[in-house]
């Protein structure tokens, strides 16, 4: 037998039957000749290393699965949704805005130069809710988004490649996803500012992806002569009544499903 401390050969003069084990606890009091230890009991350092490695691998696996299936996202949005559910739902006459506009900062030039002047300054005037102007300074972004959507008759998404990549817009898309799922309403209006691949929309937004696959967008026209028709269709989409029973409404050859 070898000593783990000196790594020298140790000889028991009277034989193993003359000695009683003191440790580990599993064999304490047994005759040394009758004691049977596993490999892990003999090599505690190895056992500890393997245990730590196993725990680390399990932790990494859990983190990977949470990331793959967006567990943190669902937990965060469920919490936000539950908070919103506690608030009394505003009646139609109590809504402050005709539409909350969700757009990427990269598209703010189009919103400020075209959308806002056309909808807020041309009769009949509409009231829009915009990030920079109407969000409460210093407020938590999720609270601002929830309040803006809940206080608006419609949620207007200005879709572009920049929108899909925007972290800010993902918050708005997230909460709208839960609102669609919960109320099954038809409050979303989609503007396609530029060609966009529907598959770039995160797959976890299953409800919105289904809406996008079935709904005809209001496309910002390249032909200047078609712009008046675009604004007319957009105004109609924002102001149309919510019947809850209609599946298809026609607006000057623009079909919203």
N, C-alpha and C positions, 0 to 999 in steps of 0.2 A: 504494500500500500504506500502511496505517496502523499506527502503533506502538501497542501495547497500553498502554504506559506514559504516553505524552504525548497520545495520541488526535489526533495531527497527521498530515498527509499527509507521507509519506516518499518521496523520489524517488531511484531508483538511477541514478547518472550513467552508468555503463558498461553498464547493462542487467543483467537477472537472470542472464545466462549468464556474467557475470564473477565471480559470487559462489558460494561453496561453503557448504552448510548445515553447521552445527555441532550442532544439536539440532532435534527429538528424535532419539533413537538410530536410529529407523527410517529416517531420511533423511540421517544424518550422512555427509558426504563427497560427497553428490550435488550437482550443479549446481542452483542455486536455481530456474532455469527449468524443470527437470525434476521437481522435488519436488512430490508430491501428498499433501496432508494431509487427513484426515477432519475432520468438524465437531468431533468429540470431542477430536481432537488439537489443534485450534486453540483450543478452549474447555475447558481442563482443569478450571476451576472448575465449569463446568456438568456435565462428565462425573463429577467427584467427587460433586457433589450428587445426581445421578441414581443413582449407584452406592449411596450411603448410603441414599437413599430406597428403593431396591429391596431392599437387605438388611433394612431396617426392616420393610417390608411383608411380606417372606418370614418374618421372625421372628414378626410378629403373626399371620400365617396359620397357622404351626406351633402357636403358643400356642392359637389359636382351635380348631384341629382337636383338639389334645390335650384341651382342656376339653370339647369336644362329645362326643368318644368316650371320655372318662374314662381317658385313657392313664396319667396320674399315679396314679390310683386303682388301676388294674390292676398297675402296676409295684410300688406299695407293698404291695398285698395278695399279689402273687406272691412278693415277698421274704419277707413274714411267713409265707406258706404253706410256702415252702422251708425256712425256719427250723424250723417245726413238724414238717416231714417228717423232719428229722434226729433228732428226739427219738424214742425208742422208745415205741410206742403202749401206753398203759396197758391192762392186762387188766381184765375186768369187776370182779373182786374187789379191784382196786387203786384203783377210783374212790372219791373222797372225798365226793362229793355226789350226791344223787338228781337234783337239777336246778339248773342255773344260771338265774337269773331276770334277764331283760333287760327293763328298763322305763325310761320317761322319769322324770326327777326330778319332773315335774309329777304323775305318778301314784304317787309314793312313799307318799302318804297311804293309798291303797287297798291297796298292797302291805303296808305295816306294820300297818294296822288289820284287814285281812281275810285276805290270803294267808298271811302268815307265822304268825299265831296258829293258823289252821286246819290248816296242813300240818305245822308243827313242834311244836305243843303238844297236838294231838289224836292219840290212838292210832289206827292205828300211825303213829308219828312219822317224818317225812321230814326229811332234812337239805338245806337250800337254800344256795346260794352267792349272796351279795348284794354289791353294789358296796361300800357303806359299811363293811360289817362284815368282809368276807373278802378284799378286795383288799389287796395288799402296799403299805403306805404308801411313797410315794416311787418306786415302781416305774413303769416305762413303761406307759402305758395299754394298748397293744397286747399287751405281754407278759402283763399281768394278765388280759386278755380271753381270750387263747389258752389260758393255764393253766386258767382257770375252765371254759372249754368242754371242754377235753380231760379234765379231772378230774370231769366231771359225766355222769351217765347220760343226762340229757335237757337240752335247752336250751328254756326256757320264755319265750316272747315275750308280753308284755302289750301288745297292740296298741291304739293310740289315735292321735288326730290329733297329740298331743304327741310320741308315739314317732316318728312319721314325720319330724317337724321336728327331732328331737334329734340333734346331731352325735355325742354319746356313743353313742347307740343305733346310729348308722350304722356305727361301728367293729365292734360286735358282729354287726350284720347282715352286714357285709362278710365277716368271717371265717367265719361260719356258712355263707354262700353258697359259699365255697371248700370248706368241709368237706363240704357236701352234694354238690358237684360231684365231689370227689375220692373220697369213700367211698360215695356213693349210699346213705347210710343213712337211717334214719327216726327221728332223735333229736329232732326239733322238735315242740313242742307249742304251739299258738296259742290265746291267750285274746283274744277280742274284747271289750274293755272298753267301747267305745262304737261307734256306727256309723262306718265308715271306708270311703272310696273306694279300692278296690284299685289304681286307676290312679295314686294319689298315691305309690305305692311306686316308687322310681327304677327305670327300665327296665333299667339295667345289672345288676340282680339278677334275671336271667332265670330262674334255677333257682327262687328263692324266689317269684317272681311266679307261676310255673307251679304250685308247691306251694299257694300261696294261692288260686289259681283252682280247684284240684281238691279242696282239703281243707275239710271243714266245721269251722268254728271252734267252740270252746267259748265260748259267749256268756255274759257276766255277766248273769243274769236280773234284770229289773225286778220280777218277782213274787217276793215274799219266800218263798213256799211252794216255789219251785223251786230255791232256793239249796242245800238239802241234796243234791239230785240233781246240781247243778253240781259240788260238791266231790267227790262220789263218782266222777263221770266224770273229773274232773281227776286224782284219785289213781290211777284205773285206767290212764289214759293215761300217767302218769309211770312206773308200775311194770310196765307190760306188757312181756313179753319181746321181745327183738329177734331175730326169726327170719330176717329178710332175705328171706323168700319171700312173706310175706303182703302183699297190696295193700290189703285192707280189713279193718278190725277194728271190731266194733260195741260201743259202750259205752252202754247205756241210751238208745237212740235218738239217740246222738251218734256220727256216723260219721267216723272218721279215715282218710283215704286216703293 
